[in-house]
Amino acid sequence: MRPRSAFKYIKENKGRSILIIFMFFLTVVQAVAGNFIESMTWYWERAFLYDDRAPMVGAVSSDEEFRDFEAVMKDLTEDSDLIVLRRSSLGYPGLDWKCTMGYEMGSVSYVVDNRDDLQKLFDRMGVECDLTNVGQRSVVMSKALAANRGLKLGDTLDSSVDSNITGKYTFDAMIDDDSFILFYVESNPDNSLRAYVMSDDLEGDALRSRIEDIIGDRNVMMSQSLRKAVTEQFAPFNLIFLASAFLVSIMLSVTVNSVLTGHYLKRLYEFGVYRAIGWTRRNVIGKVFCEIIVMDIIAILLGVAVMLLATFMLDQLVYMPSGQYLPYVSKIGIAGAVLSNILVVVPSMILQGRRMAKTDVTEF
């Protein structure tokens, strides 16, 4: 193997190289922490979709607001692009459940007057579900939420299941998706002061904008975008993760450079000979860069393989049986790993490359 080859030193000094590769490996596996952070918002993706397709409007308290609400209902119903489903203004709780981080999270709920209205809601949300057994005081939820809470079809939901639930409901239908949402069926005709507004052509900001234009300055509330609310709530977690990754990377960078300095100081004679036989400073720096880059590539490949295997095992054995899921890859995880790897590898390349480029055989 030629002396210029980056693999020569790695092959002949396996023990030292393995230590360095392991330290580079640690920068990559930080992505797992980012995947856990991402999993918290991943749970809400389906809820975001449903909310974008069926925002809610409603009256609050005063007689004036009730009159405004009825006027807005009339205008919304007359808009040929919109579909309006009236519902009770009573509050219906979601179920608390445990996420991959180990703590409990809340969920949202929907309520409709009857099975036909639920079918209309599901048609616009893109949900497929057999509603044959659904009737008054029925509850519909996903397989994921049912598994997380240990519930099965036919179970009764009351205060013994969740202290926020008043009355008794029956779990009568299951959705084959990963949403963590409850759908109640219960009619309250004397209190029909809220409504879901849907469309076959509009959703998200476009749908909300149409509704806002119709409401105008009348005293009728519209639910806040769930996507915006949840994203803002979890944004600090992303910053905390990136700040932690930065601090860990700085400490790891100091350690890696200490180890590399010891390794390369033992090779001063070797690089002095390279300079004596005509290698330029660029040649020496290039060799150092190549050696470190090769070790980093090996660490990245090992890190990715270990992360994928570990995530697969966790999902299959721990999370999926309880309705949870740890993503294999995430934007915040990739950002943390890239940040960490750059902070550790780039300074190492520059410092060691410059040090070895200064060697002079006449000094030995």
C-alpha positions, 0 to 999 in steps of 0.5 A: 500500500502506497504511503500516500494512501489514507488507508495505510496508517489506519490499517497499520494502527488499528487500535488508535484508528478504532478509538478515533472512529468511535469518537466520530461515531458518537457525533452521528448517533446524536441523531437518535436524540433528534429522532425522539424529539421529532417523534413528538410532533410526528404524532400530531401529523394526522391531527394537523391534516384533519384540522386543516380539512375541518376547522371549527367555528362557534359562539361563546357566551352572549346573546349577541354572539349567538345571533352572530353565530346563526347569521354566520351559519346561514352565510357559510351554508349558502356558500356552494364551496363549503359544507357545514356540520353543526355540533354541540358546544359541550367540551369532549376530552381526548385521551392522555397517552404515553409517547416514546419520550416516556411522558403523557401527551394530550390529544384532540377530539371531535364530536358529531350529532350522528353516524351520517355526520361522522361519515361526512366528516370522515369523507372530507378528512380522507378517513376510511372506517366501518361505522356499522356499529356506531350510534349515539354515545359511540366513540371511534379511535385509531388502532394506535391510540387503542393499543397505547391505552390498552383498549379494544372494541366494545370497551366502555369509556368513562371516568375510570378510563380518563378522569376528564370523561363524563358519562359513558361511551362505547368504543364501537369503531376503529380507524386503521391509522396512527392518529391519536384522536377521539371521535364522539357521536352524541346529539345535543340539539338544544346546544348546537352552537359549534360547527365544522366547516369543510370543503371538497376543494379547499383546506388549510390556509385557503379554507380558513381564509374563506371562513374568515372572510365570511365571518368578517367582524362578527363576534364568532370564534374560529379554532386556531390552526392546530399545526401552528399551535403545536409547532410553536409549543414544541419549537423550544425542544428543537432549540434545546436539542441543538444547543445540547448537541453543540455543547456535547460537540465542543467537549467531544472536539477537544477530546478528539483533538487531544487524541489526534494530537498524540497520534500525529506527534508520534509521526513527526519523523514520518511527515518530516521524511515526506517533506524531505523527499519533495512533498509540498505542504499541500501534499501533507495536509491532503494526506492528513485530511484524507486519513481523517475523512476516511475514518469519519466516513467509516464512523458515519456508515457504522453510525447509520447502520447502528441507528437503523438497527436500534430504531427497528428493534425499539419499534418492533419490540417496544413502541409499535406494540403500544401504538407508538413509533420512533422515526428512522430519520428526522430533519432535526436529527440530521441537523444535530448530527451534521452540526456535531460532526462538522464541529468535531471533524473540521477542526481536527482536520485543520489543526492536525493538517497545519501541524504536520505541514510544519514538519522539517526533517532538519529539526530531527 
